Amino acid sequence: MRITDVRVTPIAFRDPPLLNVSGVHEPWALRSIIEVETADGHVGLGESYGDLETLTNLGKVKPGLIGLDPFDLNGLTRVVYAAVGGDPDPGQTFAPAGDKARASALAAFEVAFLDLQGQLTGRPLYEILGGKLRDRVPYSAYLFYKFAGHKDDPGYPADDWGEALSHEQMVEQARRMVTEFGFGSIKLKGGVFEPDFEIETLRHLRKAFPDHPLRIDPNGGWSVETTRRVMPQLEGLLEYLEDPARTLAEMGQIATFAPMPLATNMVTIAFGHIPETIRLNAVQVVLSDHHYWGGLRATQHLAHLGRVFGFGISMHSNSHMGISLAAMTHVGATIPNLAYACDTHYPWQVEDVIEGGKLRIENGSVAPPEGPGLGVRLDHAALARLHRQYLDCGIRVRDDTKEMRKYQPDFNPARPRF
């Protein structure tokens, strides 16, 4: 069975005005939908970023995939390495600086290949990955400070989540997340306001949800000195503290005085970063993301290293569609040491490209979709609609800072902010 066609379709979908250390989400989020088709008409699906660099790299890889067997993952790796990096050797040492562009391209197509493997063998993807260890994968409520609506976007109504700029509004946001989706843990996106204000939000959340583990993610917005100052307020409040500082060296410094685990999806984001991470004991929980770690098998390899070196494993999320959530859930079901509920932006998204509408989050968890492969199929009408939105929206590279300057012209995204 050979691959005869590869299609990469950029899409845009509505995103709320969610605040973060870099600014605020634009009205449209970008992704790319990958279709890899075999001679007999089977189509494997993948999903990746939708920025111009990613689209360019995926376009470089496409011609080399024609004629490959969907089970030839080493062949896929050679094609990607040659097209994005110029060296087809799959045994080369991982670069200490990381290789996000190459790993992202590999991940996008690997998921589609694995989906095909499941379809061709009649097995769900978690069986292709070695078998599931849990029936459902837990996810965490992902809270954001946010504006009521997008500025300069009168043609689209404000989202029904409303404004969340006060402690009380954040508690109500969390209450809705927990009520509608059953989440058992809560993550707050920080780096927006002064740390003391955000810690007070955490205290309000702790009072309202005394049994829910709490996390905060300032996205590298705090200095080492600021983190040291506020650490006594955080002790006993957090399950883990995610990326208070922006570099691996700074995280290593913070680890010397932090009483809780430090987590990251910013400073340890590639296999080449692991040696220095271990040397500095800078991170105790790594939030994998198959989109930039190199795929689902790479996520399993990272989890194995967690067992070797004693760090915990969870999963990171960006604004995404159901193809990504299905892939995250299949691999999450196979990881023995998935010790923390995973991130997902999925409740914030109102559109999708899969048949039957959005996947269901129940009791704070998702079951791997039933059926062979990923268990999800493409809604071609929805894909066409979201592709038209991409063509019309005018956004080609995500820029939260540019969007924020519509509200605050002198906004400075430099980090640390505090």
C-alpha positions in Angstrom: 0.0 0.0 0.0 1.6 3.3 -1.1 0.8 7.0 -0.6 -0.5 8.7 -3.7 -1.5 12.1 -2.5 -0.8 14.6 0.3 -2.9 17.7 1.0 -2.2 20.5 3.5 -5.0 22.9 4.1 -4.6 26.0 6.2 -7.6 27.0 8.3 -8.7 29.8 10.6 -11.3 29.5 13.4 -12.7 31.8 15.9 -10.6 32.4 19.1 -11.7 34.4 22.2 -9.7 37.4 23.4 -7.6 35.4 25.9 -4.9 37.3 27.7 -1.3 36.1 28.2 2.2 37.5 28.8 2.6 38.3 25.1 -0.7 40.2 24.8 -4.1 38.8 23.7 -5.3 36.2 21.2 -6.4 37.5 17.9 -9.9 36.9 16.6 -8.7 34.1 14.4 -6.5 31.1 15.3 -4.5 29.4 12.6 -4.0 25.6 12.0 -3.2 23.3 9.2 -5.1 20.1 8.4 -3.1 17.3 6.8 -4.5 14.5 4.6 -2.3 11.6 3.5 -4.1 9.4 1.0 -3.2 5.8 -0.2 -3.9 4.2 -3.5 -7.0 2.5 -2.2 -8.6 5.7 -1.0 -7.8 5.5 2.8 -7.0 9.0 4.2 -4.9 9.6 7.3 -5.4 12.8 9.2 -3.0 15.1 11.0 -3.1 18.6 12.4 -0.3 21.2 12.9 0.3 24.9 13.2 -1.0 27.3 10.5 1.8 29.9 10.3 3.7 30.6 7.1 6.9 28.9 8.3 5.1 25.7 9.2 3.1 25.7 5.9 6.4 26.2 4.0 8.1 23.3 5.7 5.1 21.0 5.2 5.1 21.9 1.5 8.8 20.9 1.3 8.1 17.5 2.8 5.0 16.6 0.7 6.7 15.5 -2.6 9.0 13.0 -0.8 6.0 11.2 0.8 4.6 10.0 -2.5 5.2 6.3 -2.9 6.1 5.7 0.7 4.4 2.9 2.7 2.4 4.3 5.6 4.2 1.8 7.9 7.6 3.1 6.9 8.0 5.6 9.7 11.8 5.6 9.3 11.3 6.5 5.7 9.1 9.3 6.8 11.8 10.5 9.2 14.4 10.5 6.4 12.2 12.5 4.1 11.4 15.1 6.7 15.0 15.4 7.9 16.2 15.9 4.3 13.5 18.5 3.5 13.7 20.4 6.8 17.4 20.5 7.9 19.2 19.0 4.9 20.4 15.8 6.6 18.3 12.6 6.1 20.2 10.6 8.8 17.6 9.6 11.4 20.3 8.6 13.8 22.0 11.9 14.2 22.4 13.4 17.7 19.7 15.8 18.8 20.9 19.3 18.6 21.4 21.0 22.1 19.6 24.1 20.7 16.5 22.1 19.7 14.9 21.4 16.3 11.3 22.6 16.6 10.8 23.2 12.8 11.9 19.7 11.9 10.2 18.0 14.8 6.9 19.8 14.0 7.0 18.7 10.4 7.7 15.1 11.4 4.8 15.2 14.0 2.3 16.5 11.5 2.8 13.7 9.1 3.5 11.0 11.6 0.1 11.3 13.1 -1.4 10.9 9.6 0.8 7.8 9.0 -0.3 6.2 12.3 -3.9 7.0 11.5 -3.5 5.1 8.2 -1.9 2.2 10.0 -4.9 2.0 12.3 -7.3 2.1 9.4 -5.4 -0.4 7.3 -5.3 -2.9 10.2 -8.7 -2.1 11.7 -7.2 -1.1 15.0 -7.6 2.0 17.1 -4.5 4.2 17.3 -3.8 3.4 20.9 -3.3 -0.3 19.9 -0.8 0.8 17.2 1.0 2.6 19.9 1.2 -0.4 22.2 -2.2 -0.6 23.9 -4.0 1.6 26.3 -3.3 1.7 30.1 -6.4 3.8 30.9 -9.8 4.1 29.3 -10.0 7.9 29.6 -7.4 10.7 29.7 -7.8 13.5 32.3 -7.7 17.1 31.2 -7.5 20.3 33.2 -9.7 23.4 33.2 -7.6 26.1 31.5 -8.5 29.5 32.8 -7.7 32.8 31.2 -8.0 36.4 32.1 -9.9 37.8 29.1 -11.7 40.7 27.6 -15.5 40.6 26.9 -14.9 40.8 23.2 -12.4 41.5 20.4 -11.7 45.2 19.7 -12.4 46.4 16.1 -14.4 43.3 15.3 -18.0 44.6 15.2 -19.1 41.9 12.7 -18.8 39.1 15.2 -20.7 39.0 18.6 -18.8 38.8 21.9 -18.2 35.2 23.1 -20.6 34.0 25.7 -17.9 33.5 28.4 -17.8 37.2 29.0 -15.1 39.3 30.7 -12.8 37.8 33.2 -10.5 40.5 34.8 -11.4 40.2 38.5 -10.9 37.4 41.0 -14.7 36.9 41.2 -15.0 36.7 37.4 -12.3 34.1 37.3 -14.0 32.0 39.9 -17.2 32.1 37.8 -15.2 31.1 34.7 -13.8 28.1 36.6 -17.3 27.2 38.0 -18.6 27.0 34.4 -15.6 24.9 33.3 -16.1 22.5 36.1 -19.9 22.3 35.8 -19.9 21.8 32.0 -16.9 19.6 31.6 -16.3 18.1 35.0 -12.7 19.1 35.3 -10.9 17.9 38.4 -7.9 20.3 38.3 -7.5 23.9 37.4 -4.8 25.9 35.5 -4.6 29.6 35.5 -2.7 31.4 32.6 -0.7 34.1 34.4 1.9 36.7 33.4 -0.9 39.2 32.7 -1.2 41.1 36.0 1.2 41.7 38.9 2.0 38.3 40.6 0.4 39.3 43.8 -2.9 40.0 42.0 -2.8 36.6 40.2 -1.9 34.8 43.5 -5.0 36.4 45.1 -7.0 34.9 42.2 -5.5 31.6 43.1 -6.6 32.1 46.7 -10.2 32.8 45.5 -10.1 29.6 43.4 -8.8 27.6 46.3 -11.7 28.8 48.5 -14.2 28.0 45.8 -12.6 24.6 44.8 -10.9 23.3 47.9 -10.2 19.8 46.5 -9.0 20.8 43.0 -5.3 20.9 42.3 -4.2 24.3 41.1 -1.5 25.4 38.7 -0.3 28.8 37.4 1.6 29.5 34.2 3.2 33.0 33.9 4.9 32.0 30.6 8.3 33.2 31.7 6.9 36.5 32.8 8.5 36.6 36.3 12.1 37.3 37.1 14.0 34.9 39.5 13.9 37.7 42.1 10.2 38.1 41.8 9.6 34.4 42.0 11.7 34.2 45.1 9.7 37.0 46.7 6.3 35.5 46.0 7.3 31.9 46.7 6.1 31.9 50.3 2.6 32.9 49.1 2.6 29.9 46.7 3.7 27.3 49.1 1.0 24.8 49.7 -1.3 26.4 47.1 0.0 24.8 43.9 0.2 21.3 42.4 3.1 22.7 40.3 4.4 26.1 39.1 4.8 26.2 35.3 7.4 28.4 33.6 7.8 31.3 36.1 11.0 32.3 34.3 12.0 32.3 30.6 15.2 30.3 30.4 16.5 26.9 31.5 19.3 28.5 33.6 16.7 30.7 35.5 14.5 27.7 36.1 17.5 25.9 37.5 18.0 28.8 40.0 14.3 28.8 41.0 14.4 25.0 41.5 16.9 25.5 44.4 14.3 27.3 46.5 10.9 26.1 45.1 9.0 23.8 47.5 6.8 22.6 44.7 7.6 20.9 41.3 8.5 23.2 38.4 6.8 22.4 35.1 7.6 23.6 31.6 6.5 23.7 28.0 9.0 26.6 27.3 12.5 25.7 28.4 12.6 21.9 27.8 10.9 21.5 24.4 13.2 19.1 22.6 15.3 16.0 23.3 18.5 18.1 22.9 17.4 20.1 26.0 17.2 17.0 28.3 20.9 16.7 29.3 21.1 20.3 30.6 17.6 20.1 32.2 18.8 17.1 34.2 22.2 18.7 35.0 20.5 21.7 36.5 17.5 19.8 38.0 15.6 22.7 36.4 12.3 21.0 35.7 10.3 18.3 37.6 7.3 18.1 35.2 7.7 18.2 31.4 4.6 19.1 29.4 5.0 17.3 26.2 3.4 18.5 23.0 3.4 16.0 20.1 3.2 18.8 17.6 6.8 20.0 18.4 8.4 17.0 20.2 8.3 15.0 16.9 5.0 13.1 17.2 3.2 10.5 19.2 6.1 8.0 19.4 8.4 10.8 20.5 5.9 11.7 23.3 6.2 8.0 24.5 10.0 8.2 24.3 9.9 11.4 26.4 7.7 9.7 28.9 10.2 6.8 29.1 13.0 9.3 29.9 10.7 10.7 32.6 10.8 7.2 34.2 14.6 7.1 33.7 15.4 10.5 35.2 12.4 10.9 37.6 10.5 13.8 36.1 6.7 13.8 35.7 4.8 14.0 32.4 1.8 15.9 31.3 0.8 17.5 27.9 0.7 21.1 26.7 -2.0 22.5 24.4 -2.5 25.4 22.1 -5.7 26.5 20.3 -6.5 23.3 18.4 -9.1 21.2 16.6 -10.5 17.7 17.3 -7.8 15.9 15.3 -5.2 17.1 17.7 -7.3 16.3 20.8 -7.9 12.8 19.4 -4.2 12.3 18.9 -3.4 13.6 22.4 -5.9 11.3 23.9 -4.8 8.2 22.1 -1.2 8.6 23.1 -2.1 9.7 26.6 -4.0 6.4 27.0 -0.7 4.5 26.4 1.6 6.5 28.8 2.2 4.6 32.1 3.5 7.7 33.9 1.1 10.4 32.8 0.8 11.7 36.4 -0.9 15.0 35.7 -4.1 16.1 33.9 -3.3 17.4 30.5 -3.9 20.9 29.1 -6.4 21.7 26.4 -7.8 24.8 24.9 -10.7 22.8 23.4 -13.5 24.3 25.5 -12.6 27.7 24.1 -13.1 26.6 20.5 -16.6 26.6 19.0 -15.7 25.2 15.5 -14.2 22.0 14.4 -13.3 20.1 11.2 -14.4 16.6 12.3 -17.6 14.8 11.5 -20.2 14.8 14.2 -19.0 18.0 15.8 -16.7 18.4 18.8 -15.4 15.6 20.9 -17.0 15.3 24.3 -15.1 16.1 27.5 -17.0 14.4 30.4 -15.9 14.1 34.0 -12.8 16.1 33.1 -11.6 13.5 30.7 -11.8 12.2 27.1 -12.0 8.7 25.9 -10.0 7.7 22.7 -12.5 8.0 19.8 -13.9 4.7 18.7 -13.0 3.2 15.4 -9.8 2.4 13.5 -6.9 4.9 13.6 -7.7 8.2 15.2 -11.4 7.4 15.2 -12.3 10.8 13.7 -13.0 11.7 10.1 -12.9 14.9 8.2 -16.0 17.0 7.7 -15.2 18.4 4.2 -17.8 21.1 4.3 -16.4 22.4 7.6 -12.9 22.2 6.2 -13.9 24.3 3.2 -15.6 26.8 5.4 -12.6 27.2 7.8 -10.2 27.4 4.8 -12.3 30.2 3.4 -12.0 31.9 6.8 -8.3 31.6 6.5 -8.2 33.2 3.1 -10.5 36.0 4.3 -9.2 36.8 7.8 -5.9 38.3 6.7 -3.8 36.7 9.5 -0.8 34.6 8.4 1.3 34.7 11.6 0.0 34.8 15.2 0.8 38.1 16.8 -0.7 38.5 20.3 1.4 41.7 20.9 0.1 43.5 17.8 -3.5 42.6 18.8 -2.9 43.9 22.4 -1.7 47.2 21.1 -5.2 47.8 19.8 -6.2 48.1 23.5 -2.9 49.4 24.9 -0.8 51.2 22.3 2.3 51.2 24.6 2.1 47.5 25.5 5.6 46.1 26.0 5.9 42.2 25.6 9.5 42.1 27.0 10.1 39.4 29.6 10.4 39.3 32.5 7.4 41.6 32.8 7.5 41.5 36.6 
